Amino acid sequence: MLITIAGCLVGGAVAWSGRGLLLAMRTGASASDDVWGMAIAVSLVAVASAAAMWVPTRRALRVDPATAVGAEV
């Protein structure tokens, strides 16, 4: 939970500091630019989610199924 909070704080700080640059680039933008911005945001979230799941997934795949079932009984 602490890592999540730290990540949100760092991400918020980076987003806040970068908003001036994004607003400056917004001048003269068309409506389709909003679609590209949303597509980039969704792509970044997908990549970050995949990266976050990588280590737990690899760890779970290394467990012997017989040992895992035996531990439940």
Stockholm file with secondary structure:
# STOCKHOLM 1.0

chainA/1-73         MLITIAGCLVGGAVAWSGRGLLLAMRTGASASDDVWGMAIAVSLVAVASAAAMWVPTRRALRVDPATAVGAEV
#=GR chainA/1-73 SS CHHHHHHHHHHHHHHHHHHHHHHHHTTTCCTHHHHHHHHHHHHHHHHHHHHHHHHHHHHHHTSCHHHHHHHHC
#=GC SS_cons        CHHHHHHHHHHHHHHHHHHHHHHHHTTTCCTHHHHHHHHHHHHHHHHHHHHHHHHHHHHHHTSCHHHHHHHHC
//
